[in-house]
């Protein structure tokens, strides 16, 4: 269980930081308040990504194993 929690925290952190930066860039471009907008988006995204990673992670891991075994 510890591994699952740590994995969800790290994966959600990584994905949310990059995805919120990308979407902020796509929506507003590089502006003088880009960092502020990006951090605001990230603060909202990380908890959601954490919950999703924790819940969906085991299912996606099993699904990926099934797909990989057929390739």
PAGU-551684 format. One line per field, with one value per atom (N, C-alpha, C, O): residue number from 1; atom name; x, y, z. Coordinates in pm, whole numbers, plus 32768, in hexadecimal, padded with zeros to 4 digits. Layout:
N
n NUM ... .
atom CA ... .
px X ... .
py Y ... .
pz Z ... .
//
This chain:
71
n 1 1 1 1 2 2 2 2 3 3 3 3 4 4 4 4 5 5 5 5 6 6 6 6 7 7 7 7 8 8 8 8 9 9 9 9 10 10 10 10 11 11 11 11 12 12 12 12 13 13 13 13 14 14 14 14 15 15 15 15 16 16 16 16 17 17 17 17 18 18 18 18 19 19 19 19 20 20 20 20 21 21 21 21 22 22 22 22 23 23 23 23 24 24 24 24 25 25 25 25 26 26 26 26 27 27 27 27 28 28 28 28 29 29 29 29 30 30 30 30 31 31 31 31 32 32 32 32 33 33 33 33 34 34 34 34 35 35 35 35 36 36 36 36 37 37 37 37 38 38 38 38 39 39 39 39 40 40 40 40 41 41 41 41 42 42 42 42 43 43 43 43 44 44 44 44 45 45 45 45 46 46 46 46 47 47 47 47 48 48 48 48 49 49 49 49 50 50 50 50 51 51 51 51 52 52 52 52 53 53 53 53 54 54 54 54 55 55 55 55 56 56 56 56 57 57 57 57 58 58 58 58 59 59 59 59 60 60 60 60 61 61 61 61 62 62 62 62 63 63 63 63 64 64 64 64 65 65 65 65 66 66 66 66 67 67 67 67 68 68 68 68 69 69 69 69 70 70 70 70 71 71 71 71 .
atom N CA C O N CA C O N CA C O N CA C O N CA C O N CA C O N CA C O N CA C O N CA C O N CA C O N CA C O N CA C O N CA C O N CA C O N CA C O N CA C O N CA C O N CA C O N CA C O N CA C O N CA C O N CA C O N CA C O N CA C O N CA C O N CA C O N CA C O N CA C O N CA C O N CA C O N CA C O N CA C O N CA C O N CA C O N CA C O N CA C O N CA C O N CA C O N CA C O N CA C O N CA C O N CA C O N CA C O N CA C O N CA C O N CA C O N CA C O N CA C O N CA C O N CA C O N CA C O N CA C O N CA C O N CA C O N CA C O N CA C O N CA C O N CA C O N CA C O N CA C O N CA C O N CA C O N CA C O N CA C O N CA C O N CA C O N CA C O N CA C O N CA C O N CA C O N CA C O .
px 8053 8000 8057 8036 80C8 8121 8153 8157 8179 81AB 813F 815E 80C6 8057 8040 8028 8048 8035 80A7 8090 8123 8196 8193 81AD 8173 816A 8100 8119 808B 8020 804B 802C 8091 80C0 8125 8118 8188 81EF 81B9 81DA 8166 8131 80D3 80D8 807D 8020 806A 8043 80D3 8124 8160 8155 81A0 81E3 8181 8197 8116 80B5 8070 8060 8048 7FFF 8057 8027 80D6 812E 8142 813C 8159 816F 80EE 80EC 8083 8004 7FCB 7F97 7FD3 7F9F 7FF3 7FBC 8075 80CA 80A4 8097 8093 8071 7FE9 7FDD 7F85 7F00 7EFD 7EB9 7F45 7F4D 7F8F 7F61 7FFA 803D 7FE0 7FDA 7F9A 7F3D 7ECF 7EA8 7E9D 7E2D 7E54 7E0A 7EC7 7EE9 7F6F 7F8C 7FC0 8045 80A1 807F 8118 8177 8158 8175 811E 80FB 814B 8190 8140 818C 815B 81A6 80E0 80AC 809C 804C 80E9 80E2 80FA 80AF 8163 8187 8115 80F3 80DA 806B 7FF4 7FB8 7FD2 7F62 7F80 7F2A 7FFD 8025 801E 7FE7 8054 8052 7FC4 7FA5 7F6E 7EE2 7EA1 7E58 7EBB 7E84 7EBD 7E75 7F3E 7F7D 7F46 7F30 7F30 7EF9 7E70 7E4D 7E24 7DA1 7DAD 7D5E 7E10 7E1E 7E5C 7E33 7EBD 7F06 7EAC 7EB6 7E55 7E00 7DA7 7D95 7D6F 7D1A 7D6C 7D41 7DE3 7E3A 7E65 7E73 7E7A 7EA1 7E35 7E50 7DBB 7D4A 7D38 7D25 7D3D 7D2C 7D9B 7D81 7E18 7E89 7E7A 7E94 7E50 7E42 7DD4 7DE4 7D65 7CF4 7D0B 7CF6 7D35 7D40 7DC4 7DCC 7E2A 7EAE 7EB1 7EE7 7E78 7E7C 7E32 7E5E 7DC3 7D79 7DC9 7DCF 7E06 7E55 7ED1 7EFB 7F0C 7F80 7F5A 7FA0 7EEB 7EBC 7E97 7EB5 7E56 7E2F 7EAB 7EB0 7F0F 7F8C 7FD3 800C 7FCF 800C 7FC6 8007 7F41 7EF5 7F17 7F2B 7F1D 7F3F 7FCC 7FE3 802B 80B7 80CE 8123 8082 8094 8061 8089 800C 7FD6 802A 8017 8086 80D9 8150 81A0 .
py 7F88 8000 807E 80E0 807B 80F0 810E 8182 80A5 80B8 80F8 8152 80CC 8102 8196 81E5 81BC 8249 829F 830A 8270 82BC 82C8 8333 825B 825D 82C2 8310 82C2 831F 83B0 8407 83CA 8452 847E 84EB 842A 844E 8458 84B6 83F9 83FB 8471 84B4 848A 84FA 857F 85DD 858A 8604 861D 868B 85B7 85C4 85E8 8647 859C 85B5 863C 8685 865E 86DB 8756 87BA 874F 87C3 87DC 884F 8771 8783 87A1 87F6 875C 8772 87FC 883D 882A 88AE 891A 897F 8906 8965 8968 89D3 88F4 88EC 892C 897C 890B 8942 89D8 8A22 8A06 8A96 8ADB 8B44 8AA1 8AD9 8ADD 8B42 8A71 8A6B 8AD3 8B14 8AE4 8B40 8BD3 8C26 8BF5 8C83 8CAA 8D21 8C48 8C67 8C92 8C89 8CBF 8CEF 8D82 8DD9 8D9A 8E22 8E45 8DF0 8EC1 8EE9 8EA4 8E9A 8E75 8E2E 8D97 8D55 8D63 8CD4 8C7B 8C1D 8C99 8C45 8C44 8BDB 8CB7 8CBF 8C6C 8C20 8C7A 8C2D 8B97 8B46 8B74 8AE9 8AAC 8A40 8AF1 8ABC 8AAF 8A50 8B0C 8B03 8A87 8A3F 8A70 89F9 897A 8918 897B 8905 88E5 8870 894B 8936 88F3 88A1 8915 88D5 884A 87F1 8838 87B9 8749 86D6 876A 8700 86AA 862F 86E3 868B 8630 85BA 8666 8614 85A5 8532 85C7 8563 84F9 8484 8523 84C4 845E 83E6 848C 8430 83D3 835A 840B 83B9 8352 82DE 837A 831C 82AD 8238 82D0 826C 8207 818F 8238 81DF 8191 8118 81D6 8197 814D 80F5 816E 8133 809B 8064 8056 7FC3 7F89 7F26 7FC5 7F96 7FAB 7F53 8020 803F 7FE7 7FBF 7FC9 7F71 7EE7 7EAE 7EB2 7E2F 7E31 7DD3 7E9B 7EAA 7EB0 7E72 7EFC 7F07 7E81 7E60 7E32 7DAD 7D53 7D08 7D5A 7D08 7D30 7CDA 7DB1 7DE0 7DB7 7D85 7DCC 7DAE 7D18 7CF2 7CC6 7C35 7C06 7B9A 7C52 7C2D 7C66 7C40 7CC0 7CFC 7CA7 7CCB .
pz 8000 8000 8000 7FBE 804B 804B 7FBE 7F94 7F77 7EEF 7E98 7E4A 7EA3 7E53 7E71 7E15 7EEE 7F15 7EE1 7EA8 7EF4 7EC4 7E2D 7DF6 7DE9 7D56 7D29 7CCD 7D67 7D42 7D57 7D06 7DC4 7DDF 7D75 7D3D 7D59 7CF9 7C6B 7C23 7C42 7BBA 7BA7 7B40 7C09 7BFB 7BFE 7BB7 7C4E 7C50 7BC6 7B90 7B90 7B0F 7AA0 7A55 7A96 7A2B 7A3B 79D9 7AB5 7AC8 7AB0 7A7C 7AD3 7ABF 7A29 79FC 79DC 794D 7901 78A8 7923 78DC 78FA 789F 7977 7996 7951 7926 7946 78FD 7869 782E 782F 77A1 7784 7727 77D2 77BA 77D5 778E 783B 7854 77DD 77B1 77AA 7735 76BB 7676 76A2 7630 763E 75DD 76B7 76CD 76CE 7699 7709 7718 76DB 76CE 76B5 7682 76F4 7769 76CC 7730 774A 76F8 77BD 77E5 7862 789A 788D 7903 7982 79E3 7982 79F8 79DF 7A21 797F 795D 79D7 79F0 7A21 7A95 7AFA 7B30 7B15 7B73 7B42 7B8F 7AC3 7A8A 7A8D 7AAE 7A6A 7A67 7AF4 7B05 7B55 7BDE 7C14 7C5C 7BF1 7C1A 7BDC 7C20 7B5C 7B19 7B58 7B6B 7B78 7BB0 7C3C 7C5B 7C8E 7D14 7D0B 7D60 7CA6 7C93 7C56 7C75 7BFF 7BB7 7C0B 7BFE 7C60 7CA6 7CFF 7CF8 7D52 7DA3 7D4F 7D6F 7CE4 7C8D 7C4E 7C4A 7C1C 7BDF 7C45 7C23 7CC2 7D2A 7D46 7D4F 7D52 7D6B 7CF4 7D05 7C7B 7C03 7BF9 7BDA 7C13 7C0E 7C74 7C56 7CEB 7D55 7D34 7D4B 7CFE 7CE0 7C5F 7C5B 7BF6 7B72 7B5D 7B07 7BAA 7B97 7B90 7B31 7BF2 7BEE 7B75 7B3B 7B4F 7ADB 7A5B 7A05 7A4E 79D7 79CF 7962 7A42 7A45 7A10 79BC 7A40 7A11 797E 7935 7951 78C6 786D 7803 7898 784C 7842 77DB 78AE 78AB 7846 77FE 7842 77E1 7752 76FC 7738 76B1 768C 761E 76E7 76CA 76B3 7663 76FA 76E8 7661 7633 7621 759D 752A 74B7 754A 74E0 74BF 7468 .
//
